[in-house]
Amino acid sequence: MDKFVVSARKYRPLTFDSVVGQSHISTTLKNAIANDHLAHAFLFCGPRGVGKTTCARILAKIINCQNLTPEIEPCGTCDNCVSFANNSAFNIQELDAASNNSVEDIRSLVDQVRYPPQYGKYKIYIIDEVHMLSNSAFNAFLKTLEEPPSYAKFILATTEKHKILPTILSRCQIFDFNRIQLQDIVDHLAGVAAKEGIDAEPEALAMIAQKADGGMRDALSIFDLLATFGGGKNITYENAVANLHILDYDYYFKITDSLLAQQSGAVLLLYDEILRKGFDSHNFLTGLAGHFRNLLVCKDANTVRLLEVSAAVQQKYLEQARILDTGYILSGLNILSGADVQYKTSKNQRLLVELALIKLAHLPSAFRLASIPLEAGQKKNNAA
């Protein structure tokens, strides 16, 4: 049996062009290399799983490559590239600051900086989770980070830039990584599925991308989970809903239809069914608020693109938004937001959610009653 390698490692980008959703970073770094304008210290910031460490390794590989391609990509055949691929590159050192955050660890690193690389042009130090360094460690690192030897390059990566001392920030060239867009994640997962011979439904991939919340590593981990559940042959929307414990969109559409028809009993029964399936009331409440937000977005053709759902689900939203009044959606959002604020302090949280649902079911009647005096006033004016 072949040893299984998770997709996040198996399909980790090896060139800047293969990094997903960070073209502004890739272009800047490639131009810096091409024009020989490389800084001595870089700080890569952004959410988890968006490519910070990957880009750090690619940059380290490229600047030591002996035969760069015209596209500023590593040749893959020189001694430096081969040693990097075999994890035997002595001129590239990685330090995990989460577990090596003391003054002694940094002093050891500073001592190593004094020695030039055995081969290759640069000695590169990649420090991951750099915000975990202690204040004393940061202070011990300051002088070396500001005036390192010409052959030393430092690449720092962090998910929490605000925890880093301003004196460190001022000595680095800062690159802010974006959350990867939903469609970019879906397209990448579709490519991985094709390479693995897995039949993946677009709705399932869209759900994976939403669950990953802009992180490619999380998306690939979820992809592996669902592929395993499907026997390595398929990934379906139903399997994704079951395994990721995500409330199906259909529930929100059914509940909204029942609310519009003022069928409060049907709404409460649907809510009870959701609870019996093990879903959390608060997640349901925030999910329904998100559903109303998506309906509001669909009321304007210019904002439909803000929906982060598959094409099939987007069409459902557009159809339901057509039969809903904007005033009803806004009032519904106000009720749901109020219930969300009160949820944690409520002693009977189920009753709180049920009251919010009943209010939503009676909103159409309230709107009709509010319009009666206005209509009567208009008739009286017309008669006069």
N, C-alpha and C positions, 0 to 999 in steps of 0.2 A: 504493500500500500504506500502510495506517495505521501510525503509529509505535506499536510495542509498548510497553506500560507494565507492569512487573512487578506482580503482584497485591499485594505488600507495600506498594506505593505507591498503586496504583489503589484499593485498599479500606482505606486507612489511615483510622481513625476520625476523624470531624470533630466529634463531640460526646461528652460523658462517657457518655451512655447507650449509645453504640455501642462503648465500650471493653470488651473481653472479659476476664472473670475478675478484674477489679479493682474490684468494687463498693464495697469499704471505702474505697478511695482516692477514687472518684468522689463518694460520698455525703459524705465529710468536706469535700472541696473545695467542693462545691455549697452545703453548709450554711455554710461560712466566708464564701462570697460573699454568700449571702442575708442573713446576720446582720452583714455588714461586719466580720468578724473575721479578715481576711487578714493573715498574717504578712508580714514584709518579705523573708524568705529561706526557701526550701524546699530540701530535699535528697531527691531521688527515688532510692531504692536498689533493686537487684534484679538478677536474671539478665538476660542479653541477650534482646532481642526480646519483652519482656513489656509494653511500652507506656510506658516512662519518658519518652522524648522526645516521644512522641505526646501524653501527658497534659500535658506542659509547654507544648506549643504550643496545646492546647485551652484550658488555663488562661489563657495569655497572650491568646488571642483573646477569651475571655469577659470578662475584667476590663476590657477596653477597648471592648467592644461598647456601642453607644449605645442600643440597644433590646432589652435582655435579655427573653427569654420568661419566663412564670411558672414554667417548669420549670428555670430557670437554664441556659438554652442560648443560644448566639449567634443573633441574628436572621438573619444572613447577607446582609443587604441594606444595612446602614449603611456609611458610608465606611471605617470601621476594618475591618469584616469583608471588604469588597470588596478593600481593599488587602492584607489578609492572604492572601486567596485568590489574589491575583496576585503574591504574593511581593514586594510593594513597601511593606510596612509598616515605616516608618523608626523607629517606636517599639519595635520588637521586634528584638533583635539576638542572634544565635546565635554562640557561640564554641566551637570544637572544641579542648579542652585537650590533646588528644593531639599536636597539631601547633603549638599556641600556648600553650606552658607556661612561658615565661620571665617574668622580672620586668618586662621592657619591655612584654610583651603585657598584663599585668595593670595596669601603670601607664597604658597607653593606654586601657584600659577604665575605670579610675577617673577619668581626665580627662573621658571622655564622660559619666559619671554626673552631672557638675556641671551639665550643660545640661538643662533641662526638656524634655518632649516637645513636638514641633511641633503635634501634635493628639492627642486622646485623653487619658485621665486618667493613665495610667501609662507609664513607660518600663521595659520588661522585658528582662532579660538572661538568656539560657539558656546555661549552660555545660555542655557534654556531656563525659563522661569526666573529670570534675573531679579525680579521684584522680591524674591524670597531671601536675598542676601541681607544680612544684618547691617545696621548703620555703620558698625565698626568695619565690616568687610567692605562696604561701599567706600568708606574713607581710605582704607588701605589700597583700594583699586584706583583712586582718583588720579594720582600722578602718572601712573603707567598708561591709563586710558587717555590722558591728555597728550602725552609726549612719548608714544611708544617708538621702538626701533622701526626703521623704514620697511623691514620685512614682516612686521606684525600687523595683523588685521583682527579686529574684534567684532563679532556679530552677536548681539544680545537679543533675546526673544522674551516677550512677556505678554500675558493676557491682562495685566493690570498696571498700565503705565502711570497711573496716578500715585502708585506706591513707591515709585522710583525717585530718588533725591534729585532736585533741580540741577545740582552740580553735575550729576551724571548725565542728565538729559542734554545739558548744554554742550557736552563733549561728543555727542553722537549725532549722526545723520539719521533722522527719524522717518520711518516708513509705516504708515497706517494701513493695515490690511482690512479689506471689506468683508462683510458677511457675504457668502457666495449666494447669488440669486437662485431662486427656486428652479427656473428653467435651465440654468447652467448645470445644476446638480442632476436634474432629470436627464438631460442630454448625456452627461458623463456616465450615469448609471445605465442608461440604455446601451452605451458603447461597451461597458463592462459586461452587461448581460449577453450582448452579441458575441463577445470574445469567449465567454464561458459556456455558450450554447444554452442559455436559459431564456425561456419564453416569459417575458415580463409585461404585464398590462400597464399601459400608460398611467391609469388612475392609481395603481399601486406605487409606481415610482414617484408620482406627485405626492402621495401620502408620506412616503419615506423622506422626501425632500422637506416637507413641512415639519415632520417630526425632528429632523436633523437641525432645524433652526439655523441654517446658514453654514453649517460645518460639514465639510466633505468627509472627514474621518468618521463622524457619527453616522452619516448617510451610508457609507460603505459597510460599517459594522452592522447596521440594521439590514442592509441588503444581504449580507452573509447569513444573518439569522433567518430571514424569510426564505432564502434560497435553500437552506438546510431543511426548513419545515416542508418545503415543496419537493423534497427529495433531489434537489439540485437540478430540477427540470423546469420548474415554472414558479412565478411569483404572481399571485392573484390579489385583487383588491380585497376579497373576502378574507383571505389569509392574513393580509396586512392589518385589517380591522381587528381580527381576532387576536393576533399576536402582539400588536402594539398597544392594545387596550385603548383604542381610540373610538370615540362615539361616531358612528356612521353619519354622514351628511344627511341621509334620508330621514333620520329621526328629527333633525332640525326643520327640514322641509315639511314633514308631517305635522309637527307641533305648530308651525307657523300657519299652515292651512287650517288647522283646527281652531287656532286663536282667531283667525279672520272670520271663521264661521261661528264664532262665539260658543264653541262646544267645550266648555270648561271641564266637563266630566271626562271627555276623551283626552284632553290635555293631561289631566291628573293621572289617568290610567297609563298614558305613555311615559310620564315621569316615573311612576311606580315601576314600570317595566325596566326602565333604565337603571333604577336603583337596584332592582333584583338581579341585574346582570353584573353588579359589582362596581358600577361607575360612581365616582364621587360627586356629591351634590354641587360643590363649589365649582368643580371642573365643568359640570353641565351648565351651571349658571353663566360662567365666563364664556363657554362655548356658544350658548344661545345669544349672548351679547355680541360675540364675534360674528354670528350669523346675521344679526340685524345690521351690524356695521357693513357687512358685505352687500346686503340688500340696499343700503343707503348709497354705497359706492356705485351700484348698478343703475341708480336713478339718473346718473349723468354719463353720457357716452364718453366724455373725456377722462373719466376716472375709472372706467371699467378695467383698465390695465393694472390698477392697483390690486386686483384680485390675484391671490397666489394659489390658484387651484387649476385642475386640469380643464381642458376645453369642454368636456362633457358636463362637468359640474358647473362651469361658468355659464353654460347655456341654461341650466336649471335655475341659477340665480337670476338670470335676465328675465326668464319667464315669470318667476314668482314676484320679482320687483315690479313688473308691469301692472299687477293687480293690487299692489299695495300703495297707499297714499304716503307721501313723504312725511306728513304730520304724524301719522300713525307710527312710522318707523322711529322718528325722533322721540316721541312720547314713550315708546317701548324701550328705547335705549336709556332714557332717563329712569324708568322704573327698574330696569335690570342693573344699572349702575348704582342706584340707591341700595338695592338688595345686596350687591357685591360689597359695598362699604359696611353694611350692617352684619354681614355674614359671620365674621369672626367673633363678634360680641354677642350674637344671638344665642339664647339658651335652647331654642327650638328651631334648629336650622332648616329642617324639612318643612315646617310650617311657614317659615319665612319665604322659601322658594315657592311653595304652593300658593301663598298669597300674591306673590309677584305674578305668577302664571294666571291666577284668577283676574287680577287687575288688567293684565294684557288682553284676556278674553273679553272683558267688558269695555275695553277702549272704544270699539266701533259704536256701541250704544251711547257712550258719553259724548262722542263727537256729534252724533245725530241730535241728542238733547241740546247740546250747546248751539246747534245751528237753528233750532226752532224759533227762539226769540228773534234772531236775525232775520229769518224768513218772514215772520209775522210783521216785523217792523218795515220790511220792504213792501209788503202788501198794503200796509196802512198808508205808507207814503205814496204808493201808486194810486190808491183810492182817493187820497186828498188831491 
